[in-house]
Amino acid sequence: MGYGVFIHRADSIYDDSPAARYQFPSQYLGRARASEGDWILYLEPAKVARTRGYFAVARVSRISPDPKVSGMYLAHIEPGSYLDFANPVPFTGPDGVIERGLLNDTGRLSGRAQAAVRPISAEDFNRIVGLGLDDHEPLLPRLGEALPPLGLNDERAPFVQQRDRVSFIATRAVRDRNFRRVVLRAYDERCAISGLKLINGGGRAEVDAAHIRPVEHDGPDAVSNGIALSGTAHWMFDRGLISLSNELEILISRQVNDPDGVRGFINRSGRAFAPVRPAERPHPDFLAWHRENCFKR
């Protein structure tokens, strides 16, 4: 087992769904198998406009041939392991390339940087995860659950165990905090249903980051499985009183006792507000799961 890097772009020609699977040709099979059962970083290539750099971490549960396409393989992502970074990490930082294992003996970028699937050292993996996780703003404190310190200055002291980062990213409080950060940023801290953007006296947005497919039902901590909702909208969404079509039309359950009131609550367009980046918008698979399993038609 070993850490890896998978290059992914939103307009990929491959059958990719980063929180669920990663498709790749046979030439990368050996490298992908090296990360089977371990963690990988997702990297958006520099050729993409407004690239996010290293944007997420996930664990590969297994590798299998793609049953639909000859010569192609699938890296299956362990349910619940995917996590979008609150702070996407640029490929190059103030001190040069973040993934230092890509440098050759002369300090220049090697050809390994072009590989869509490649191994990454524990030191580089830990550094990138530390930069990607948001540990400066206590957005979702939980009583009785203390968060271990993690920040940009961690490199001043060596890790006692190289797996410290893995333990950290598995912490539910860390995941909740990063998920909230990513979703609220994508929706500009605005409720997708009502369209209201309310900020309290302390500067905190009065909106929740809701999972479309809940975590307890293998919903990933991915921005495409998230939606920003006010407290009332969140309550109705979780109870299946409202849902969304794949085109983001707001659906109202026939079981709502005050349909006129709900219609007055939702924004006048009748459609949910969505993030600007297509990759951050609700994924049809998650919306379909909510309609089929939560929505009271």
N, C-alpha and C positions, 0 to 999 in steps of 0.2 A: 504494500500500500504506500501511497505517497500523495502529496498535494499536487494539484494541477491547475492549469489555466485553460479555459474554453473561450474562444473568441466567438461573439454573437452580435449580430446587428438586427435591428427591428425589421428590416426589409429583407431578411435572409431568404435565400432560395430553398433552404433546407426546412424540413418539417420540425422546427424547433418550438418548444414552449418551455422557456428556461426553468420555470418552477416544477415542471413535470418530466421533460425529456430533452435530450440534445442529440440531433442526428448528425452523423459524420461518415465519410467514406472509409473504406478498408485500410487505406494508407496510414490512418491514425489509430488503428485498432490497438497496437502495442502500447502506445502512449496513453490511450484512454484506459486500458486495462490496468495500467500502473496506478491509476487513481480509484479503481473500483473499491468501494467500501471506505473511501476517504473523501476529503473535502476539496472542492475546486473553487476558483474565482472566475467570475464572468467578466470579460473585457470587451468593451465596444471599440472596434478598431479606429485608428486615427483618421482613416479616409471618410468616416461618417461625419457629416456636418454636426456641429455642436455635440461632439462625442462626450459620453459620460466617463470614459476611461473604465477603470475597474468599478463595476456598479453593484455587484451582488456576490454572495457566497452561498454554496449549497453542497450537499453531500451526495455522492454517487452511490446508489445502492447496488446496482448491477449493470452489466453490459450484455446486450443481446443483439442478434441479427435483426434487422428491420424486416418484419414479415411481409411488408408491402412493396419494398424496393430491393431488388437483388444487388448485392455488393455494398449495401449501406448498413450501418449499425446504429443502435440507440443506447445512449447512456441514460438510464432511468434515475431520476432524482428522488431521494428518500422523502416521502411525505413529511411535511412539517420542518424540513431542514432549510429550505430556501429563505434567504433574507436579503432584501434590498438594503444597500448602504444608505444611511442618512447623509453621508458626505461622499459622493462618488469621488474616486481617487484618480487624478490625471495620470496618464502614462508617464509624463515627465514632470518633475517637480523642480523647486528652486535649486536643488543640488544635483539635478540630472535625472536619469531614468530611475523610476521607483523600483522596478524589478531588476535588481542589480545582477542577478544571475544571467541576464541577457548580454552583459558586457564581455568582450573577449579579453585576452591577456594585455592588449594595448589600450584597454579602456573604451574601445569603440563598440557600437551596437552590432551584435552578431546576427547571422542569418536566422537564428532561432526565434527572433522576434516576429518572423513572418508565419510561424507555424500556428495553425488554428487550434491545435491541441498540443500542449507541452507541459512538462513537469515544472514545478517551481519549488525552490528551497523552503524549508520551514522558516528560516529567517525572513525571507521576502514575503511569504504568506502572512506571518504574524505582523510584519510592518504594515502591509496593505490593509489587513483587517483592522488594526489599531487606528489607522487613518480614516477608514471608512465608517467605523461605528461612531455614533454621536454620544459622547460621555460628558458633555459640558452643561447641558440643560436638563434638569430633572423634570421632564414633562409628565411622567406617569409614576409618581412615587407610590410604593405599595407598603402598607404598614407591616412591619415585622420582616421585610425582605431587604437586606442591605446589599448594595451593589459593590462589587470589588472595584478598586480604582483601575482605570484604564485610560490612557491618553497618549498624546504625542510625545511626551517626555519619557515614556517607558523604556526607550532605548538606552537611557543612562544606566540602567541596571540590567544584567543578562537574565533571561528567563531561567527559573529553576527547572521547569518542565516545558518542553516545546509545545505541549498541548494546552497550555493555559488559555489561549485564544479560543480554542474549540469549546472548552468548558464555559467560557464567557458567552459565546454566541448562542449557546443552548439555553441560556437563562431566559425565562419568560419575561421578566421585567425589562431586560435589555431589548428583547424583540419587540415588546409593546412600545417602548420608547422610540426605537428606530422606525417602526411602522407608522406611528403617529406623525413623526417628523416628515417622513417621505410623503405620506398621503396628504397631509395638510399643505405641504409645499406645492404638490401637484394641483390641488384645488384652490390655491391662493387663499386658504383658510375660509372658504365660502361653502355653505351648505349646498350640496348638489341638488336637493329637492326644493327648498324654499328660495334659494338664491341669496339668502341673507349672509352678510359678513359682519358678525358682531364680535367686538373686542372688549373684554372687561377692563375695569380700572387698573388691573395689574398688567395689562398688555397681553393677556392670554386670550386666544381665540376660543369663543364659546361654541365649539364644534368638536365632534368626535371623529376618530378614524375607525370606521366600521369595516369588519371583514364581510365580504359578500358571501363567500363560503366559509363558515366558521372554522376556527382552528381545531376544535374538537371533532370536526368532520373532515380533517386533512386539508383544510384551506391553508394555503401558504401565506407567509408574510411578504407578499408581493404587492406593489402599488396597483397592479392590474386586478388584484383581488380586494382592493380597498375602495372606499368611497367616503367622502367627508359629509357628515350628517349632524344636524343640530340634535339636541336631546330628544325632542318630540319625534323628529323624523327617524332617528335611530331606533326608538321604541317601536314605532310602527313597522319599520323595515324588519327588525328582528322577529316580530310577531306575525309577519306575513300579511300585514294589512296593506302594504304597498310593495311594489317590486318594479323592475325595469325590463323593457324589451331589449333586444340586441341593438336596437337603434336608439336606446336610452329614453324611449317614451315611458312616462311614469304611469304605472298600472295601479289601479285602486281596487281592492278586494270588494266583492259583493257583500261581504260580512261586516263591512264598516258600518257602524250605527249612525254616523253623521257624514255621509258622503259629500254633502255640500260644504261642510266645514273643512273637510280634507282638500276639496278642490280649491277652496279659498286660501288654504295654507301653502299649496304647492305654487311654484312660480307660473306666471301667465302663459309661458310657452308650452307647458305641459311636458317638457323634456328636461331631463337632468342636465345640469351643467357638467362639463367634462374637461379634463386636463388638455392643454394645448398639444403636448406630445402624444402621438398615436399610441406609442408603447405603454403609456401610463393610463390609458383609458380602460374602463372595465372590460375584462376579457369575456367574449361570448360564452365560453365554457362555464365560467363562474356565475354569470347571470342566468344561464340555463339551469344550473344546479339550484339556485335560489328560487326560481319560478317553480321548479319541479318538486322541491322538498320543503319550501317554507311558505310560499305564496298561497293564500287562501282564496281561490278563484270564486 
